[in-house]
C-alpha cells in the first residue's frame, strides 16, 4: 500500500491528514508527502521532524511560490505532480479541497486531478479531499463548493501523535481560540469521530474510487 498526500503549504498535510498518515504508516503502508510551495529552511526542518514522527517514508519539496500559484502556468504544476504520481504510483491520494478559501489549495486540487486522470495506468485507485482548518471552512458554503464529508477514518489511536506532530510546526501552531491550535484540532477530531461513533476521526470527501 502506497499513500501520497499533496499539501499546498507546510503544515496542511498534518492539519488534514496527520492522523491518517500515522495510522497507515503504523499498518505498514509507505506514506509520502509532497509540499508544493516553497518554505524557508526552518519550515522544511519542521516538516521533516513532524513527518518522521508520523512515519512518513519520504517528503518531496517543490519550490513553487506560496500564495502565487495563480501566477504560475498551470501546466508546470500539472507536470510536476503528474511525474510524481507516476514515480510513486500511490494507491491512495489525498488532496486539498476545491472549496478552500486559499487559491493555492484550489489550484493544487485541479492539478492533482490532472495528474491522477484515470486513463493513466499508474493512477491511484482512490482520491480523497481533506479539510484544512481556517481554509476549508472560511470560504462561502452553499455559494462555493461545500465540504460534506462521506469518508471518516478512525484515528483514535493516533490523535496524540498527530497533535505532537503539529507541535513540531512551531512556526504554524497557534494558541486557542485560533483554529490552528491543539485545542481546536482535538475538538475537530472529536466531532468527526463522534459523527461515526468513534473517539476521534479525520473526515474526507471521496472524489473517485476504482474497485
PyMOL commands that place a pseudoatom at each C-alpha (Angstrom):
pseudoatom trace, name=CA, resn=UNK, resi=1, chain=A, elem=C, hetatm=0, pos=[0.000, 0.000, 0.000]
pseudoatom trace, name=CA, resn=UNK, resi=2, chain=A, elem=C, hetatm=0, pos=[1.321, 3.423, -1.003]
pseudoatom trace, name=CA, resn=UNK, resi=3, chain=A, elem=C, hetatm=0, pos=[-0.209, 6.685, 0.166]
pseudoatom trace, name=CA, resn=UNK, resi=4, chain=A, elem=C, hetatm=0, pos=[0.558, 10.127, -1.255]
pseudoatom trace, name=CA, resn=UNK, resi=5, chain=A, elem=C, hetatm=0, pos=[-0.554, 13.336, 0.448]
pseudoatom trace, name=CA, resn=UNK, resi=6, chain=A, elem=C, hetatm=0, pos=[-0.301, 16.541, -1.588]
pseudoatom trace, name=CA, resn=UNK, resi=7, chain=A, elem=C, hetatm=0, pos=[-0.030, 19.695, 0.530]
pseudoatom trace, name=CA, resn=UNK, resi=8, chain=A, elem=C, hetatm=0, pos=[-0.096, 23.224, -0.879]
pseudoatom trace, name=CA, resn=UNK, resi=9, chain=A, elem=C, hetatm=0, pos=[1.902, 24.571, 2.091]
pseudoatom trace, name=CA, resn=UNK, resi=10, chain=A, elem=C, hetatm=0, pos=[3.900, 23.315, 5.060]
pseudoatom trace, name=CA, resn=UNK, resi=11, chain=A, elem=C, hetatm=0, pos=[1.512, 22.029, 7.782]
pseudoatom trace, name=CA, resn=UNK, resi=12, chain=A, elem=C, hetatm=0, pos=[-1.567, 21.494, 5.581]
pseudoatom trace, name=CA, resn=UNK, resi=13, chain=A, elem=C, hetatm=0, pos=[-0.757, 17.785, 5.459]
pseudoatom trace, name=CA, resn=UNK, resi=14, chain=A, elem=C, hetatm=0, pos=[-0.657, 17.429, 9.261]
pseudoatom trace, name=CA, resn=UNK, resi=15, chain=A, elem=C, hetatm=0, pos=[-3.773, 19.531, 9.786]
pseudoatom trace, name=CA, resn=UNK, resi=16, chain=A, elem=C, hetatm=0, pos=[-5.824, 17.486, 7.356]
pseudoatom trace, name=CA, resn=UNK, resi=17, chain=A, elem=C, hetatm=0, pos=[-4.264, 14.036, 7.197]
pseudoatom trace, name=CA, resn=UNK, resi=18, chain=A, elem=C, hetatm=0, pos=[-1.870, 13.760, 10.150]
pseudoatom trace, name=CA, resn=UNK, resi=19, chain=A, elem=C, hetatm=0, pos=[-3.728, 11.042, 11.998]
pseudoatom trace, name=CA, resn=UNK, resi=20, chain=A, elem=C, hetatm=0, pos=[-4.463, 9.103, 8.840]
pseudoatom trace, name=CA, resn=UNK, resi=21, chain=A, elem=C, hetatm=0, pos=[-0.810, 9.182, 7.796]
pseudoatom trace, name=CA, resn=UNK, resi=22, chain=A, elem=C, hetatm=0, pos=[0.207, 7.850, 11.217]
pseudoatom trace, name=CA, resn=UNK, resi=23, chain=A, elem=C, hetatm=0, pos=[-2.440, 5.133, 11.000]
pseudoatom trace, name=CA, resn=UNK, resi=24, chain=A, elem=C, hetatm=0, pos=[-1.407, 3.902, 7.561]
pseudoatom trace, name=CA, resn=UNK, resi=25, chain=A, elem=C, hetatm=0, pos=[2.290, 4.063, 8.407]
pseudoatom trace, name=CA, resn=UNK, resi=26, chain=A, elem=C, hetatm=0, pos=[1.707, 2.028, 11.576]
pseudoatom trace, name=CA, resn=UNK, resi=27, chain=A, elem=C, hetatm=0, pos=[-0.106, -0.568, 9.461]
pseudoatom trace, name=CA, resn=UNK, resi=28, chain=A, elem=C, hetatm=0, pos=[2.906, -0.929, 7.163]
pseudoatom trace, name=CA, resn=UNK, resi=29, chain=A, elem=C, hetatm=0, pos=[1.967, 1.377, 4.279]
pseudoatom trace, name=CA, resn=UNK, resi=30, chain=A, elem=C, hetatm=0, pos=[4.513, 3.569, 2.519]
pseudoatom trace, name=CA, resn=UNK, resi=31, chain=A, elem=C, hetatm=0, pos=[3.435, 7.167, 3.144]
pseudoatom trace, name=CA, resn=UNK, resi=32, chain=A, elem=C, hetatm=0, pos=[4.730, 10.055, 1.038]
pseudoatom trace, name=CA, resn=UNK, resi=33, chain=A, elem=C, hetatm=0, pos=[4.135, 13.784, 1.336]
pseudoatom trace, name=CA, resn=UNK, resi=34, chain=A, elem=C, hetatm=0, pos=[4.599, 16.372, -1.399]
pseudoatom trace, name=CA, resn=UNK, resi=35, chain=A, elem=C, hetatm=0, pos=[4.704, 20.011, -0.290]
pseudoatom trace, name=CA, resn=UNK, resi=36, chain=A, elem=C, hetatm=0, pos=[4.133, 22.090, -3.386]
pseudoatom trace, name=CA, resn=UNK, resi=37, chain=A, elem=C, hetatm=0, pos=[5.099, 25.641, -2.409]
pseudoatom trace, name=CA, resn=UNK, resi=38, chain=A, elem=C, hetatm=0, pos=[8.468, 26.757, -1.167]
pseudoatom trace, name=CA, resn=UNK, resi=39, chain=A, elem=C, hetatm=0, pos=[9.155, 27.270, 2.512]
pseudoatom trace, name=CA, resn=UNK, resi=40, chain=A, elem=C, hetatm=0, pos=[12.160, 28.560, 4.390]
pseudoatom trace, name=CA, resn=UNK, resi=41, chain=A, elem=C, hetatm=0, pos=[14.767, 26.289, 5.957]
pseudoatom trace, name=CA, resn=UNK, resi=42, chain=A, elem=C, hetatm=0, pos=[13.041, 26.326, 9.348]
pseudoatom trace, name=CA, resn=UNK, resi=43, chain=A, elem=C, hetatm=0, pos=[9.687, 25.290, 7.887]
pseudoatom trace, name=CA, resn=UNK, resi=44, chain=A, elem=C, hetatm=0, pos=[11.280, 22.448, 5.935]
pseudoatom trace, name=CA, resn=UNK, resi=45, chain=A, elem=C, hetatm=0, pos=[13.040, 21.233, 9.062]
pseudoatom trace, name=CA, resn=UNK, resi=46, chain=A, elem=C, hetatm=0, pos=[9.757, 21.374, 10.989]
pseudoatom trace, name=CA, resn=UNK, resi=47, chain=A, elem=C, hetatm=0, pos=[8.093, 19.329, 8.266]
pseudoatom trace, name=CA, resn=UNK, resi=48, chain=A, elem=C, hetatm=0, pos=[10.816, 16.698, 8.357]
pseudoatom trace, name=CA, resn=UNK, resi=49, chain=A, elem=C, hetatm=0, pos=[10.541, 16.374, 12.136]
pseudoatom trace, name=CA, resn=UNK, resi=50, chain=A, elem=C, hetatm=0, pos=[6.748, 16.130, 12.023]
pseudoatom trace, name=CA, resn=UNK, resi=51, chain=A, elem=C, hetatm=0, pos=[6.813, 13.584, 9.222]
pseudoatom trace, name=CA, resn=UNK, resi=52, chain=A, elem=C, hetatm=0, pos=[9.425, 11.468, 10.962]
pseudoatom trace, name=CA, resn=UNK, resi=53, chain=A, elem=C, hetatm=0, pos=[7.122, 11.220, 13.958]
pseudoatom trace, name=CA, resn=UNK, resi=54, chain=A, elem=C, hetatm=0, pos=[4.158, 10.273, 11.746]
pseudoatom trace, name=CA, resn=UNK, resi=55, chain=A, elem=C, hetatm=0, pos=[6.138, 7.558, 9.973]
pseudoatom trace, name=CA, resn=UNK, resi=56, chain=A, elem=C, hetatm=0, pos=[6.360, 9.228, 6.558]
pseudoatom trace, name=CA, resn=UNK, resi=57, chain=A, elem=C, hetatm=0, pos=[8.752, 7.385, 4.235]
pseudoatom trace, name=CA, resn=UNK, resi=58, chain=A, elem=C, hetatm=0, pos=[9.742, 10.407, 2.163]
pseudoatom trace, name=CA, resn=UNK, resi=59, chain=A, elem=C, hetatm=0, pos=[8.939, 14.104, 1.866]
pseudoatom trace, name=CA, resn=UNK, resi=60, chain=A, elem=C, hetatm=0, pos=[9.166, 15.796, -1.514]
pseudoatom trace, name=CA, resn=UNK, resi=61, chain=A, elem=C, hetatm=0, pos=[9.625, 19.565, -1.535]
pseudoatom trace, name=CA, resn=UNK, resi=62, chain=A, elem=C, hetatm=0, pos=[8.696, 21.535, -4.642]
pseudoatom trace, name=CA, resn=UNK, resi=63, chain=A, elem=C, hetatm=0, pos=[9.641, 25.191, -4.939]
pseudoatom trace, name=CA, resn=UNK, resi=64, chain=A, elem=C, hetatm=0, pos=[6.617, 26.962, -6.382]
pseudoatom trace, name=CA, resn=UNK, resi=65, chain=A, elem=C, hetatm=0, pos=[5.928, 30.402, -4.863]
pseudoatom trace, name=CA, resn=UNK, resi=66, chain=A, elem=C, hetatm=0, pos=[3.436, 30.407, -1.982]
pseudoatom trace, name=CA, resn=UNK, resi=67, chain=A, elem=C, hetatm=0, pos=[0.272, 32.463, -2.478]
pseudoatom trace, name=CA, resn=UNK, resi=68, chain=A, elem=C, hetatm=0, pos=[1.267, 32.995, -6.103]
pseudoatom trace, name=CA, resn=UNK, resi=69, chain=A, elem=C, hetatm=0, pos=[0.277, 29.741, -7.809]
pseudoatom trace, name=CA, resn=UNK, resi=70, chain=A, elem=C, hetatm=0, pos=[-2.208, 31.696, -9.893]
pseudoatom trace, name=CA, resn=UNK, resi=71, chain=A, elem=C, hetatm=0, pos=[0.847, 33.391, -11.450]
pseudoatom trace, name=CA, resn=UNK, resi=72, chain=A, elem=C, hetatm=0, pos=[2.465, 30.052, -12.361]
pseudoatom trace, name=CA, resn=UNK, resi=73, chain=A, elem=C, hetatm=0, pos=[1.485, 28.392, -15.654]
pseudoatom trace, name=CA, resn=UNK, resi=74, chain=A, elem=C, hetatm=0, pos=[-0.966, 25.642, -14.738]
pseudoatom trace, name=CA, resn=UNK, resi=75, chain=A, elem=C, hetatm=0, pos=[0.928, 23.218, -16.958]
pseudoatom trace, name=CA, resn=UNK, resi=76, chain=A, elem=C, hetatm=0, pos=[4.089, 23.489, -14.839]
pseudoatom trace, name=CA, resn=UNK, resi=77, chain=A, elem=C, hetatm=0, pos=[2.341, 22.345, -11.663]
pseudoatom trace, name=CA, resn=UNK, resi=78, chain=A, elem=C, hetatm=0, pos=[0.475, 19.646, -13.581]
pseudoatom trace, name=CA, resn=UNK, resi=79, chain=A, elem=C, hetatm=0, pos=[3.709, 18.172, -14.936]
pseudoatom trace, name=CA, resn=UNK, resi=80, chain=A, elem=C, hetatm=0, pos=[5.400, 18.133, -11.515]
pseudoatom trace, name=CA, resn=UNK, resi=81, chain=A, elem=C, hetatm=0, pos=[2.512, 16.292, -9.908]
pseudoatom trace, name=CA, resn=UNK, resi=82, chain=A, elem=C, hetatm=0, pos=[1.994, 14.008, -12.891]
pseudoatom trace, name=CA, resn=UNK, resi=83, chain=A, elem=C, hetatm=0, pos=[5.612, 12.891, -12.763]
pseudoatom trace, name=CA, resn=UNK, resi=84, chain=A, elem=C, hetatm=0, pos=[5.437, 12.394, -9.015]
pseudoatom trace, name=CA, resn=UNK, resi=85, chain=A, elem=C, hetatm=0, pos=[2.296, 10.262, -9.251]
pseudoatom trace, name=CA, resn=UNK, resi=86, chain=A, elem=C, hetatm=0, pos=[3.968, 8.221, -11.972]
pseudoatom trace, name=CA, resn=UNK, resi=87, chain=A, elem=C, hetatm=0, pos=[7.067, 7.704, -9.848]
pseudoatom trace, name=CA, resn=UNK, resi=88, chain=A, elem=C, hetatm=0, pos=[5.351, 6.788, -6.578]
pseudoatom trace, name=CA, resn=UNK, resi=89, chain=A, elem=C, hetatm=0, pos=[2.271, 5.092, -8.070]
pseudoatom trace, name=CA, resn=UNK, resi=90, chain=A, elem=C, hetatm=0, pos=[0.157, 5.642, -4.938]
pseudoatom trace, name=CA, resn=UNK, resi=91, chain=A, elem=C, hetatm=0, pos=[-2.854, 3.504, -4.198]
pseudoatom trace, name=CA, resn=UNK, resi=92, chain=A, elem=C, hetatm=0, pos=[-4.433, 6.363, -2.238]
pseudoatom trace, name=CA, resn=UNK, resi=93, chain=A, elem=C, hetatm=0, pos=[-4.127, 10.065, -2.996]
pseudoatom trace, name=CA, resn=UNK, resi=94, chain=A, elem=C, hetatm=0, pos=[-5.096, 12.803, -0.529]
pseudoatom trace, name=CA, resn=UNK, resi=95, chain=A, elem=C, hetatm=0, pos=[-5.506, 16.338, -1.899]
pseudoatom trace, name=CA, resn=UNK, resi=96, chain=A, elem=C, hetatm=0, pos=[-6.826, 19.696, -0.625]
pseudoatom trace, name=CA, resn=UNK, resi=97, chain=A, elem=C, hetatm=0, pos=[-10.491, 20.569, -1.137]
pseudoatom trace, name=CA, resn=UNK, resi=98, chain=A, elem=C, hetatm=0, pos=[-11.604, 22.613, -4.141]
pseudoatom trace, name=CA, resn=UNK, resi=99, chain=A, elem=C, hetatm=0, pos=[-13.733, 24.808, -1.853]
pseudoatom trace, name=CA, resn=UNK, resi=100, chain=A, elem=C, hetatm=0, pos=[-10.855, 26.022, 0.326]
pseudoatom trace, name=CA, resn=UNK, resi=101, chain=A, elem=C, hetatm=0, pos=[-10.570, 29.799, 0.554]
pseudoatom trace, name=CA, resn=UNK, resi=102, chain=A, elem=C, hetatm=0, pos=[-6.861, 29.818, -0.361]
pseudoatom trace, name=CA, resn=UNK, resi=103, chain=A, elem=C, hetatm=0, pos=[-6.380, 29.937, -4.111]
pseudoatom trace, name=CA, resn=UNK, resi=104, chain=A, elem=C, hetatm=0, pos=[-3.244, 27.776, -3.828]
pseudoatom trace, name=CA, resn=UNK, resi=105, chain=A, elem=C, hetatm=0, pos=[-5.422, 24.970, -2.461]
pseudoatom trace, name=CA, resn=UNK, resi=106, chain=A, elem=C, hetatm=0, pos=[-7.860, 25.270, -5.345]
pseudoatom trace, name=CA, resn=UNK, resi=107, chain=A, elem=C, hetatm=0, pos=[-5.060, 25.171, -7.901]
pseudoatom trace, name=CA, resn=UNK, resi=108, chain=A, elem=C, hetatm=0, pos=[-3.458, 22.116, -6.288]
pseudoatom trace, name=CA, resn=UNK, resi=109, chain=A, elem=C, hetatm=0, pos=[-6.814, 20.324, -6.253]
pseudoatom trace, name=CA, resn=UNK, resi=110, chain=A, elem=C, hetatm=0, pos=[-7.134, 20.824, -10.007]
pseudoatom trace, name=CA, resn=UNK, resi=111, chain=A, elem=C, hetatm=0, pos=[-3.533, 19.917, -10.788]
pseudoatom trace, name=CA, resn=UNK, resi=112, chain=A, elem=C, hetatm=0, pos=[-3.768, 16.793, -8.643]
pseudoatom trace, name=CA, resn=UNK, resi=113, chain=A, elem=C, hetatm=0, pos=[-6.792, 15.590, -10.562]
pseudoatom trace, name=CA, resn=UNK, resi=114, chain=A, elem=C, hetatm=0, pos=[-4.972, 16.206, -13.835]
pseudoatom trace, name=CA, resn=UNK, resi=115, chain=A, elem=C, hetatm=0, pos=[-2.049, 14.163, -12.533]
pseudoatom trace, name=CA, resn=UNK, resi=116, chain=A, elem=C, hetatm=0, pos=[-4.381, 11.361, -11.425]
pseudoatom trace, name=CA, resn=UNK, resi=117, chain=A, elem=C, hetatm=0, pos=[-6.537, 11.043, -14.538]
pseudoatom trace, name=CA, resn=UNK, resi=118, chain=A, elem=C, hetatm=0, pos=[-7.984, 7.507, -14.608]
pseudoatom trace, name=CA, resn=UNK, resi=119, chain=A, elem=C, hetatm=0, pos=[-6.725, 6.828, -18.155]
pseudoatom trace, name=CA, resn=UNK, resi=120, chain=A, elem=C, hetatm=0, pos=[-3.241, 6.730, -16.663]
pseudoatom trace, name=CA, resn=UNK, resi=121, chain=A, elem=C, hetatm=0, pos=[-2.412, 3.106, -15.749]
pseudoatom trace, name=CA, resn=UNK, resi=122, chain=A, elem=C, hetatm=0, pos=[-0.445, 4.430, -12.758]
pseudoatom trace, name=CA, resn=UNK, resi=123, chain=A, elem=C, hetatm=0, pos=[-3.382, 6.469, -11.447]
pseudoatom trace, name=CA, resn=UNK, resi=124, chain=A, elem=C, hetatm=0, pos=[-4.382, 5.996, -7.783]
pseudoatom trace, name=CA, resn=UNK, resi=125, chain=A, elem=C, hetatm=0, pos=[-7.299, 3.731, -7.009]
pseudoatom trace, name=CA, resn=UNK, resi=126, chain=A, elem=C, hetatm=0, pos=[-8.891, 6.279, -4.672]
pseudoatom trace, name=CA, resn=UNK, resi=127, chain=A, elem=C, hetatm=0, pos=[-8.701, 10.051, -4.306]
pseudoatom trace, name=CA, resn=UNK, resi=128, chain=A, elem=C, hetatm=0, pos=[-9.817, 11.877, -1.167]
pseudoatom trace, name=CA, resn=UNK, resi=129, chain=A, elem=C, hetatm=0, pos=[-10.100, 15.606, -0.476]
pseudoatom trace, name=CA, resn=UNK, resi=130, chain=A, elem=C, hetatm=0, pos=[-9.192, 16.614, 3.070]
pseudoatom trace, name=CA, resn=UNK, resi=131, chain=A, elem=C, hetatm=0, pos=[-10.270, 19.544, 5.201]
pseudoatom trace, name=CA, resn=UNK, resi=132, chain=A, elem=C, hetatm=0, pos=[-7.834, 22.186, 6.417]
pseudoatom trace, name=CA, resn=UNK, resi=133, chain=A, elem=C, hetatm=0, pos=[-8.821, 24.307, 9.397]
pseudoatom trace, name=CA, resn=UNK, resi=134, chain=A, elem=C, hetatm=0, pos=[-9.124, 28.035, 8.536]
pseudoatom trace, name=CA, resn=UNK, resi=135, chain=A, elem=C, hetatm=0, pos=[-9.147, 27.186, 4.825]
pseudoatom trace, name=CA, resn=UNK, resi=136, chain=A, elem=C, hetatm=0, pos=[-11.937, 24.687, 4.170]
pseudoatom trace, name=CA, resn=UNK, resi=137, chain=A, elem=C, hetatm=0, pos=[-14.441, 26.369, 6.496]
pseudoatom trace, name=CA, resn=UNK, resi=138, chain=A, elem=C, hetatm=0, pos=[-13.685, 30.036, 5.773]
pseudoatom trace, name=CA, resn=UNK, resi=139, chain=A, elem=C, hetatm=0, pos=[-14.967, 30.306, 2.216]
pseudoatom trace, name=CA, resn=UNK, resi=140, chain=A, elem=C, hetatm=0, pos=[-18.669, 30.659, 1.375]
pseudoatom trace, name=CA, resn=UNK, resi=141, chain=A, elem=C, hetatm=0, pos=[-20.540, 27.364, 1.894]
pseudoatom trace, name=CA, resn=UNK, resi=142, chain=A, elem=C, hetatm=0, pos=[-23.516, 26.812, -0.442]
pseudoatom trace, name=CA, resn=UNK, resi=143, chain=A, elem=C, hetatm=0, pos=[-22.222, 29.605, -2.680]
pseudoatom trace, name=CA, resn=UNK, resi=144, chain=A, elem=C, hetatm=0, pos=[-18.959, 27.800, -3.358]
pseudoatom trace, name=CA, resn=UNK, resi=145, chain=A, elem=C, hetatm=0, pos=[-18.243, 24.079, -3.018]
pseudoatom trace, name=CA, resn=UNK, resi=146, chain=A, elem=C, hetatm=0, pos=[-19.299, 22.877, 0.430]
pseudoatom trace, name=CA, resn=UNK, resi=147, chain=A, elem=C, hetatm=0, pos=[-17.216, 20.302, 2.313]
pseudoatom trace, name=CA, resn=UNK, resi=148, chain=A, elem=C, hetatm=0, pos=[-19.653, 17.498, 3.179]
pseudoatom trace, name=CA, resn=UNK, resi=149, chain=A, elem=C, hetatm=0, pos=[-17.509, 14.503, 4.195]
pseudoatom trace, name=CA, resn=UNK, resi=150, chain=A, elem=C, hetatm=0, pos=[-18.539, 10.999, 3.201]
pseudoatom trace, name=CA, resn=UNK, resi=151, chain=A, elem=C, hetatm=0, pos=[-15.469, 9.123, 4.446]
pseudoatom trace, name=CA, resn=UNK, resi=152, chain=A, elem=C, hetatm=0, pos=[-14.316, 9.020, 8.063]
pseudoatom trace, name=CA, resn=UNK, resi=153, chain=A, elem=C, hetatm=0, pos=[-11.027, 7.428, 9.090]
pseudoatom trace, name=CA, resn=UNK, resi=154, chain=A, elem=C, hetatm=0, pos=[-10.728, 6.353, 12.711]
pseudoatom trace, name=CA, resn=UNK, resi=155, chain=A, elem=C, hetatm=0, pos=[-7.622, 7.954, 14.245]
pseudoatom trace, name=CA, resn=UNK, resi=156, chain=A, elem=C, hetatm=0, pos=[-8.486, 7.259, 17.866]
pseudoatom trace, name=CA, resn=UNK, resi=157, chain=A, elem=C, hetatm=0, pos=[-5.144, 5.529, 18.435]
pseudoatom trace, name=CA, resn=UNK, resi=158, chain=A, elem=C, hetatm=0, pos=[-3.184, 8.182, 16.527]
pseudoatom trace, name=CA, resn=UNK, resi=159, chain=A, elem=C, hetatm=0, pos=[-4.694, 11.507, 17.566]
pseudoatom trace, name=CA, resn=UNK, resi=160, chain=A, elem=C, hetatm=0, pos=[-1.987, 12.234, 20.127]
pseudoatom trace, name=CA, resn=UNK, resi=161, chain=A, elem=C, hetatm=0, pos=[0.694, 11.544, 17.527]
pseudoatom trace, name=CA, resn=UNK, resi=162, chain=A, elem=C, hetatm=0, pos=[-0.999, 13.980, 15.152]
pseudoatom trace, name=CA, resn=UNK, resi=163, chain=A, elem=C, hetatm=0, pos=[-1.106, 16.659, 17.829]
pseudoatom trace, name=CA, resn=UNK, resi=164, chain=A, elem=C, hetatm=0, pos=[2.559, 16.072, 18.685]
pseudoatom trace, name=CA, resn=UNK, resi=165, chain=A, elem=C, hetatm=0, pos=[3.447, 16.373, 15.001]
pseudoatom trace, name=CA, resn=UNK, resi=166, chain=A, elem=C, hetatm=0, pos=[1.598, 19.668, 14.770]
pseudoatom trace, name=CA, resn=UNK, resi=167, chain=A, elem=C, hetatm=0, pos=[3.503, 20.956, 17.797]
pseudoatom trace, name=CA, resn=UNK, resi=168, chain=A, elem=C, hetatm=0, pos=[6.678, 20.423, 15.790]
pseudoatom trace, name=CA, resn=UNK, resi=169, chain=A, elem=C, hetatm=0, pos=[5.428, 23.082, 13.402]
pseudoatom trace, name=CA, resn=UNK, resi=170, chain=A, elem=C, hetatm=0, pos=[6.402, 25.757, 15.905]
pseudoatom trace, name=CA, resn=UNK, resi=171, chain=A, elem=C, hetatm=0, pos=[6.064, 28.476, 13.263]
pseudoatom trace, name=CA, resn=UNK, resi=172, chain=A, elem=C, hetatm=0, pos=[2.482, 27.451, 12.481]
pseudoatom trace, name=CA, resn=UNK, resi=173, chain=A, elem=C, hetatm=0, pos=[0.851, 26.242, 15.713]
pseudoatom trace, name=CA, resn=UNK, resi=174, chain=A, elem=C, hetatm=0, pos=[-1.226, 28.912, 17.452]
pseudoatom trace, name=CA, resn=UNK, resi=175, chain=A, elem=C, hetatm=0, pos=[-2.838, 29.412, 20.843]
pseudoatom trace, name=CA, resn=UNK, resi=176, chain=A, elem=C, hetatm=0, pos=[-6.553, 28.851, 21.406]
pseudoatom trace, name=CA, resn=UNK, resi=177, chain=A, elem=C, hetatm=0, pos=[-9.034, 30.098, 20.231]
pseudoatom trace, name=CA, resn=UNK, resi=178, chain=A, elem=C, hetatm=0, pos=[-7.119, 30.272, 16.966]
pseudoatom trace, name=CA, resn=UNK, resi=179, chain=A, elem=C, hetatm=0, pos=[-8.249, 27.430, 14.717]
pseudoatom trace, name=CA, resn=UNK, resi=180, chain=A, elem=C, hetatm=0, pos=[-4.703, 26.202, 14.275]
pseudoatom trace, name=CA, resn=UNK, resi=181, chain=A, elem=C, hetatm=0, pos=[-4.379, 25.370, 17.943]
pseudoatom trace, name=CA, resn=UNK, resi=182, chain=A, elem=C, hetatm=0, pos=[-4.090, 21.991, 19.622]
pseudoatom trace, name=CA, resn=UNK, resi=183, chain=A, elem=C, hetatm=0, pos=[-7.441, 22.506, 21.341]
pseudoatom trace, name=CA, resn=UNK, resi=184, chain=A, elem=C, hetatm=0, pos=[-9.253, 23.120, 18.065]
pseudoatom trace, name=CA, resn=UNK, resi=185, chain=A, elem=C, hetatm=0, pos=[-7.556, 20.223, 16.296]
pseudoatom trace, name=CA, resn=UNK, resi=186, chain=A, elem=C, hetatm=0, pos=[-8.605, 17.932, 19.125]
pseudoatom trace, name=CA, resn=UNK, resi=187, chain=A, elem=C, hetatm=0, pos=[-12.144, 19.305, 19.052]
pseudoatom trace, name=CA, resn=UNK, resi=188, chain=A, elem=C, hetatm=0, pos=[-12.499, 18.726, 15.308]
pseudoatom trace, name=CA, resn=UNK, resi=189, chain=A, elem=C, hetatm=0, pos=[-11.165, 15.172, 15.597]
pseudoatom trace, name=CA, resn=UNK, resi=190, chain=A, elem=C, hetatm=0, pos=[-13.614, 14.521, 18.435]
pseudoatom trace, name=CA, resn=UNK, resi=191, chain=A, elem=C, hetatm=0, pos=[-16.512, 15.927, 16.412]
pseudoatom trace, name=CA, resn=UNK, resi=192, chain=A, elem=C, hetatm=0, pos=[-15.667, 13.934, 13.314]
pseudoatom trace, name=CA, resn=UNK, resi=193, chain=A, elem=C, hetatm=0, pos=[-15.184, 10.822, 15.418]
pseudoatom trace, name=CA, resn=UNK, resi=194, chain=A, elem=C, hetatm=0, pos=[-18.430, 11.224, 17.293]
pseudoatom trace, name=CA, resn=UNK, resi=195, chain=A, elem=C, hetatm=0, pos=[-20.233, 11.533, 13.969]
pseudoatom trace, name=CA, resn=UNK, resi=196, chain=A, elem=C, hetatm=0, pos=[-19.416, 7.868, 13.313]
pseudoatom trace, name=CA, resn=UNK, resi=197, chain=A, elem=C, hetatm=0, pos=[-19.325, 6.683, 16.937]
pseudoatom trace, name=CA, resn=UNK, resi=198, chain=A, elem=C, hetatm=0, pos=[-15.559, 6.790, 17.286]
pseudoatom trace, name=CA, resn=UNK, resi=199, chain=A, elem=C, hetatm=0, pos=[-13.378, 8.685, 19.745]
pseudoatom trace, name=CA, resn=UNK, resi=200, chain=A, elem=C, hetatm=0, pos=[-11.518, 10.569, 17.008]
pseudoatom trace, name=CA, resn=UNK, resi=201, chain=A, elem=C, hetatm=0, pos=[-11.548, 10.684, 13.216]
pseudoatom trace, name=CA, resn=UNK, resi=202, chain=A, elem=C, hetatm=0, pos=[-10.454, 12.666, 10.195]
pseudoatom trace, name=CA, resn=UNK, resi=203, chain=A, elem=C, hetatm=0, pos=[-13.064, 13.413, 7.565]
pseudoatom trace, name=CA, resn=UNK, resi=204, chain=A, elem=C, hetatm=0, pos=[-12.696, 13.338, 3.793]
pseudoatom trace, name=CA, resn=UNK, resi=205, chain=A, elem=C, hetatm=0, pos=[-14.690, 13.715, 0.622]
pseudoatom trace, name=CA, resn=UNK, resi=206, chain=A, elem=C, hetatm=0, pos=[-14.272, 10.800, -1.765]
pseudoatom trace, name=CA, resn=UNK, resi=207, chain=A, elem=C, hetatm=0, pos=[-13.534, 12.169, -5.228]
pseudoatom trace, name=CA, resn=UNK, resi=208, chain=A, elem=C, hetatm=0, pos=[-13.131, 8.872, -7.058]
pseudoatom trace, name=CA, resn=UNK, resi=209, chain=A, elem=C, hetatm=0, pos=[-12.656, 5.201, -6.249]
pseudoatom trace, name=CA, resn=UNK, resi=210, chain=A, elem=C, hetatm=0, pos=[-11.772, 2.421, -8.664]
pseudoatom trace, name=CA, resn=UNK, resi=211, chain=A, elem=C, hetatm=0, pos=[-12.582, -1.045, -7.382]
for i in range(1, 211): cmd.bond("trace and resi %d" % i, "trace and resi %d" % (i + 1))
show_as sticks, trace
zoom trace
